[in-house]
Amino acid sequence: MSLSFPLYTLNSLTTQELNFQPPLLNMKLCFSSSSSSSFLTIILVSSILHLLHLNANNYASAIPNKIGKGYCLISIEESPDGGLLGHLQVKEKTNIYGPDIPLLQLFVKHETGNRLRVHITDAEKQRWEVPYNLLPREAPPSFRQTIGSRKYTHSHTLTSGASEYAGNELIFAYKPDPFSFSVKRRSSGETLFDTSSGESDSYSDLVFKDQYLEISTKLPKDASLYGLGENTQPHGIKLRPNEPYTIYTTDISAINLNADLYGSHPVYMDLRNGGNDPSAHGVLLLNSNGMDVFYRGDSLTYKVIGGVFDLYFFSGGSPLAVVDQYTALIGRPAPMPYWAFGFHQCRWGYHNLSVVEEVVASYKKAQIPLDVIWNDDDHMDGHKDFTLNPKNYPHPKLSAFLDKIHSLGMKYIVIIDPGIGVNNTYGTYTRGLSNDVFIKYDGKPFLAQVWPGAVNFPDFLNPKTAEWWADEIRRFHALAPVDGLWIDMNEASNFCNGLCTIPQDRICPNGTGPGWICCLDCKNMTKTRWDDPPYKINASGTQVPIGYKTIATSAYHYNGVLEYDAHSLYGFSQSVATHEGLLRLEGKRPFILTRSTFVGSGRYAAHWTGDNKGTWDDLRYSISTMLNFGIFGVPMVGSDICGFYPAPTEELCNRWIELGAFYPFSRDHANFYSPRQELYQWKSVAISARNALGMRYKLLPYLYTLSYEAHVSGAPIARPLFFTFTNETKLYGLSKQFLLGKSLMVSPVLHRNKTELKVLFPPGTWYNLFDMTKVVVSKASHYLSLDAPLHVINVHLYQNAIIPMQRGGLITKEARKTPFTLVVSFPLGAKSGEAKGNLFLDDDELPEMKLGNGRSSYVEFYATVSEGAVKVWSGVEESKFALEKGLIVEKVVVLGLEGIGTAVEVEVDGNTVEGSFGISSTGHEYHAEKLEEGADKMKNVMVEVKGLELLVGKKFVISWKMGTKA
């Protein structure tokens, strides 16, 4: 414990701090017998402190898991930019996990109306943070900044005895001794984050050491938490108390459950529903060091092995608002080319070009859509980046092949690993060496082993590396004009451990056996505190050393930055450099697929979920991981369809392509050692593929519009049902169904030998997208058993929506030219109702995805039913591009009407259009009210208006009277 006195201060502080008197608050400055600062010589005080120190030691020993007594707030003022700037003094020093940092700087600022930042660092020494040039954001005041004058002229006010700092939507409140803070929602007063630690709590007050930081928050037990990845969550997307959440980029297969995987995303969303008034908020700890996060149900604790506390709080309101606010900080998701939403085929083991040619031809023969063909490292010369195998992928034949598929609109993507083969005849390596771009250890490039054998790793924190990398991309593109790059193994992965040298007495690797067996001469590295930190995170789920099978954490980057600090940024920094390199080629919109990700990676790249297995469990797990990445701001995501290894069963592959056709990123990929599993290999799978991918290609304009919304607002393409139905607590843990956008619900079969499926339907009307005459009406969230034979996936359209669809095709280049059908969904039998939808069109080769460049159009669709009349109309922004493309609407389908239509009236740009427009109706077949128990049938119809030739780029109005009831 420590004593506080109102007038005394520490002589280690500056003169200005000694004279500082906190405004509006009788601030008590804390003393501690263990402080390094000398105190005023008061014998009585010293004696009391000594006694209290003994009592504190006895108390601490009685409570396990608590470290020290936290910090005391000794000063606080307004910073020049309108935030709060304060200093914290440690109360009682301990040596658990190393010495405490005695004096901390606290900076608090409402950066926007919905975002609050709390930044805590060493007040006397610069500490590692995520580089501001890598993830652009506001910089806090420089360390040891002098506190400014006490003038409160900003829009935020200090209230309640100066212990609160209010913004538009959030309030920061603090207690001085021991220092703790809370974040509250201004509208309701609800506490969202509270770091105070009571005697009965199992966690400490604030702990801040060089290699160990700890902070906790109380949580209500009914809070639903999501995020904290990347990991494979076997129980679904909702976080479960007392399961491990370790965040540290690691190359272990995604089949490892509840373990740190390829990405580092220390962010969570907290959804609460007290009194049927749901609200969501988000919390980001922006820190790249390894950490364990302990979620106990009623509290959450971060234990971090370095860096600073840089906490961001997003007020949200709705889940969608949380992601919007989060991506406004970290960067909006990258614009994707249109073809990226087509189907992709890959395999590690396409030994030569003729096999690739055969795959492309076989897809066409089977009439299965295919847009992109990929090569794993089979195209490389000795597994070396930016090379071609002269025998198996000779340059003349590859060029001819690429000319052919490019003329059809198909694309080609290859893999690039970060490890650059150590070979003095290899230009990429020698140019890298001469530019000094590699990560170092003891003044030499750090040596590791990956597929080429001995490798060095580029240091993407070095500005010169980005230039060298872009030049290597340019050189390779001149050799093989690829359409995107796949960056793998960038956690970074290393087949060896420790400090290694190339053996002089043998060839390494020798070309026999698995390529991932270490053959370098290596010795363990545990001599530094960076290789063997005092606190051991649960790395790889087993507390392996943090340098295990990766770059040694005592190696260093540009300007002496330790790998210990920057490790989890490796894949992110490589994505940034790769994006810049591709952008320089021809000024086209880049496509990058990365395995390792960090906060902000979605701004540059798509992601796949890594090495999964061809099992039913992995099929199920893929949904939760996909939904998590939508929350992380990486909406272009998917898993290896049919599994990376081992061989899937035929039934599993059927069900996986039915699901995978609705991943935002849809790709079949398999292991070198697995049998071939292209979708045409089984007749039954080909049927399922034609069915599911056929629907995907009809939905391409809807998916592409969702990608535009993701780019401008962060909105996930695939999202949990609670994003739309936030009131429905039954949906908070649902991880076997998902939404595409707000209105399409995908309900896959996820278990073997099942031809019937229980689907949870939220309240409202749901239309079967494959047969829109079939409809489900639900008054409350309720499970319904639906038929799901082998080739069927259930996809349902929700009421009050308008979705643009096209005829589809085998390739996106042709599919996007076909006429549109607008599908309008009203609540079944509604006498009045409204529906809305939208459509974004652009030249998808342009780097930017936006309006205002003359190469894009945006259309909003509206529909109403009222007093027996139906009206469907459009509004167009920047019509030029749509008109140039000549795109037309040929049909409108309206669902849920009471009656059959009469004569149709059509206007375009305010002028009546004459024509023979056909109108027809089909009765709906549905479940309603009691659902499974059955219900009386209501007579409602689906109405189709055909024969339209309405230019998408012109405003139109279609209307008719319903006439005769069905």
Beta strands, then each sheet from edge to edge (+ up, - down):
strand 1: 4-5
strand 2: 29-30
strand 3: 71-78
strand 4: 84-90
strand 5: 103-112
strand 6: 115-122
strand 7: 158-159
strand 8: 164-166
strand 9: 170-176
strand 10: 179-185
strand 11: 191-194
strand 12: 207-208
strand 13: 213-218
strand 14: 224-229
strand 15: 245-247
strand 16: 265-274
strand 17: 277-285
strand 18: 291-295
strand 19: 299-304
strand 20: 309-317
strand 21: 343-345
strand 22: 372-375
strand 23: 411-416
strand 24: 420-421
strand 25: 440-441
strand 26: 444-445
strand 27: 448-450
strand 28: 453-456
strand 29: 484-487
strand 30: 499-501
strand 31: 521-523
strand 32: 592-594
strand 33: 606-608
strand 34: 637-638
strand 35: 640-641
strand 36: 666-668
strand 37: 718-719
strand 38: 738-740
strand 39: 744-747
strand 40: 756-761
strand 41: 764-768
strand 42: 774-778
strand 43: 782-787
strand 44: 794-798
strand 45: 801-806
strand 46: 820-825
strand 47: 832-842
strand 48: 856-866
strand 49: 869-877
strand 50: 888-897
strand 51: 905-908
strand 52: 911-913
strand 53: 918-923
strand 54: 925-927
strand 55: 941-946
strand 56: 950-951
strand 57: 956-961
sheet 1: 1+ 2-
sheet 2: 3+ 4- 5+ 6- 20+ 17- 16+ 14-
sheet 3: 7+ 8- 9+ 10- 11+
sheet 4: 12+ 13- 19+ 18- 15+
sheet 5: 34+ 33+ 32+ 29+ 23+ 22+ 21+ 36+ 35+
sheet 6: 24+ 28- 27+
sheet 7: 25+ 26-
sheet 8: 30+ 31-
sheet 9: 37+ 38- 39+ 44- 41+ 42- 54-
sheet 10: 40+ 43-
sheet 11: 45+ 46- 50- 55+ 53-
sheet 12: 45+ 46- 50- 56+
sheet 13: 47+ 48- 49+ 57- 51+ 52-
end
